[in-house]
């Protein structure tokens, strides 16, 4: 683990030796504390690039230095209220407070967040007041929302478009990246370890270069599925037919067991009604009426003369 460089005060004699001893012990204890903090912290510094000429562009299309943090836990971490600090040996340490109220400050499990060290905090949440000096070693620190230092690194002087990064995400070992090999690619906002080849694909290509085996396997799977569906629906149809035949046979058995006399009696009544109707129609059998309308006069209250207005 690397730390911020401190300039010791000049001193001499035995007192100077004691002071140096105390300073060394203090640095050792600080190193131990920082290591424990890094082991327990969920968010760590993961990669940094100080001289950006042709690398990743920000949301304004500008090539700026950047600092990447990584959530190494398996739960979402909100870094609102965290602080980024940069010191390059000149002047005071510059702090940037991550603002609250932005949903993008919530880093999902095993994901990254990229901060632009452009000194333009008015451009957005991930544009900081910090800048990285391209000609000096830059000390970068990360503080949680309680003001506790949880991670720190010293970014060395880098060539253009080269980054100082962990070998793999959250790995304690740091290297300079920017070569042509896949393991040395600069990887902003993504995994530091870039896989150049896929072992499964290589094994498949070795055993079935032309793809005939895969084609036959796929066809067997499809046809097997179709056969299973056909057999299933066929058995279902036979079961439904068997059930219907059973219900039909039960109905016929119940009909045969009913009394015959009752059925014949009903049919005889129907036949008799039909015969009677035909007989009346053919023999013109109807009720004979005289056709004379008789009206009988009766005295009632409504036509009484003594109730009329005029007598």
FENMOFEN-V608390 format. One record per residue. N is the residue number from 1. NEAR is the number of other ideal C-beta (glycine too) atoms within 12 Angstrom. Layout:
N/NEAR, N/NEAR
This chain:
1/26, 2/25, 3/26, 4/26, 5/17, 6/15, 7/8, 8/17, 9/12, 10/10, 11/15, 12/12, 13/10, 14/10, 15/13, 16/15, 17/14, 18/14, 19/18, 20/20, 21/16, 22/17, 23/19, 24/16, 25/14, 26/17, 27/21, 28/16, 29/15, 30/20, 31/19, 32/16, 33/21, 34/29, 35/21, 36/17, 37/25, 38/32, 39/17, 40/17, 41/30, 42/29, 43/44, 44/43, 45/48, 46/44, 47/46, 48/49, 49/42, 50/41, 51/31, 52/32, 53/20, 54/14, 55/31, 56/27, 57/18, 58/26, 59/18, 60/15, 61/9, 62/19, 63/22, 64/33, 65/42, 66/44, 67/47, 68/43, 69/42, 70/40, 71/30, 72/31, 73/21, 74/13, 75/15, 76/19, 77/30, 78/25, 79/41, 80/23, 81/22, 82/41, 83/33, 84/46, 85/33, 86/40, 87/29, 88/29, 89/19, 90/15, 91/11, 92/12, 93/23, 94/26, 95/22, 96/32, 97/24, 98/37, 99/25, 100/16, 101/12, 102/18, 103/14, 104/23, 105/27, 106/22, 107/34, 108/21, 109/17, 110/22, 111/28, 112/35, 113/37, 114/39, 115/50, 116/38, 117/37, 118/31, 119/21, 120/23, 121/23, 122/12, 123/19, 124/20, 125/28, 126/36, 127/30, 128/39, 129/25, 130/39, 131/32, 132/38, 133/26, 134/25, 135/14, 136/22, 137/26, 138/39, 139/34, 140/47, 141/37, 142/41, 143/28, 144/27, 145/20, 146/12, 147/15, 148/22, 149/32, 150/33, 151/43, 152/37, 153/40, 154/28, 155/38, 156/29, 157/20, 158/32, 159/21, 160/18, 161/25, 162/29, 163/39, 164/37, 165/41, 166/32, 167/22, 168/23, 169/30, 170/32, 171/19, 172/21, 173/17, 174/28, 175/25, 176/24, 177/33, 178/27, 179/16, 180/11, 181/12, 182/17, 183/21, 184/21, 185/26, 186/38, 187/32, 188/34, 189/27, 190/22, 191/26, 192/35, 193/23, 194/21, 195/17, 196/14, 197/12, 198/11, 199/11, 200/11, 201/14, 202/14, 203/12, 204/16, 205/16, 206/12, 207/14, 208/17, 209/13, 210/12, 211/13, 212/12, 213/16, 214/16, 215/13, 216/14, 217/15, 218/15, 219/14, 220/14, 221/14, 222/14, 223/14, 224/14, 225/14, 226/14, 227/14, 228/14, 229/14, 230/14, 231/14, 232/14, 233/14, 234/14, 235/14, 236/14, 237/14, 238/14, 239/14, 240/14, 241/14, 242/14, 243/14, 244/14, 245/14, 246/14, 247/14, 248/14, 249/14, 250/14, 251/14, 252/13, 253/12, 254/11, 255/13, 256/12, 257/12, 258/14, 259/11, 260/12, 261/10, 262/12, 263/15, 264/13, 265/13, 266/15, 267/14, 268/14, 269/14, 270/14, 271/14, 272/14, 273/14, 274/14, 275/14, 276/15, 277/14, 278/13, 279/13, 280/14, 281/12, 282/10, 283/10, 284/9, 285/12, 286/8, 287/7, 288/7, 289/7, 290/7, 291/6, 292/6, 293/7, 294/7, 295/6, 296/7, 297/7, 298/9, 299/11, 300/10, 301/10, 302/9, 303/11, 304/11, 305/12, 306/10, 307/12, 308/10, 309/6, 310/6, 311/7
